[in-house]
Amino acid sequence: MEADEELANLSADDLAEKKISGITLLERMLLELKYFRETDKHLDIQNVTLCSGSRSRDGFVPSAD
């Protein structure tokens, strides 16, 4: 399963401009665990999820793949 097409190629700053808070790192980790248990496959084989809901004060945005 890959990222939503309409959000593909957007930076964390682009998402913030569009007022999309995005997924947190914890939410992404839990989603990965659930998806793997149900399908025996991983998320984001070809892409990366920006966890823009977990942006730190200095602007760092974690990602998961």
C-alpha positions in Angstrom: 0.0 0.0 0.0 1.4 3.4 -1.0 0.7 7.0 -0.2 -2.3 8.8 -1.4 -1.8 10.0 -5.0 -3.0 13.6 -4.2 -0.4 14.0 -1.5 2.5 12.4 -3.4 5.5 14.6 -4.0 4.4 17.2 -1.4 6.9 18.4 1.2 6.0 18.8 4.9 6.0 22.5 4.2 3.5 22.0 1.4 1.3 20.0 3.7 1.4 22.7 6.3 0.4 25.4 3.8 -2.6 23.3 2.9 -3.4 22.9 6.6 -2.9 19.1 6.5 -1.4 18.1 9.8 -0.6 14.6 8.6 0.0 11.3 10.4 2.2 11.2 13.5 5.2 8.9 13.8 3.4 6.8 16.4 0.3 6.5 14.2 2.4 5.4 11.3 4.2 2.8 13.4 0.9 1.4 14.6 -0.5 1.4 11.1 2.6 -0.5 9.9 2.2 -3.1 12.6 -1.6 -3.6 11.9 -1.1 -3.8 8.1 1.8 -6.3 8.4 -0.1 -8.5 10.8 -3.1 -8.5 8.4 -1.3 -8.9 5.1 2.3 -10.1 5.8 3.4 -7.1 3.7 4.9 -3.7 4.5 3.7 -0.2 3.7 5.6 2.2 1.6 7.7 -0.2 -0.5 8.3 2.5 -3.2 7.6 5.7 -1.3 8.1 7.4 2.1 5.5 8.6 4.5 6.3 12.1 6.0 5.1 12.0 9.6 4.3 15.7 9.5 2.0 15.4 12.5 5.2 14.8 14.6 7.1 17.9 13.4 9.5 19.1 16.1 10.0 22.7 17.2 13.1 23.0 15.1 11.2 21.9 12.0 12.4 18.3 11.7 9.8 16.0 10.2 10.4 12.2 10.7 9.6 9.8 7.9 8.9 6.1 7.6 9.3 3.6 4.8 
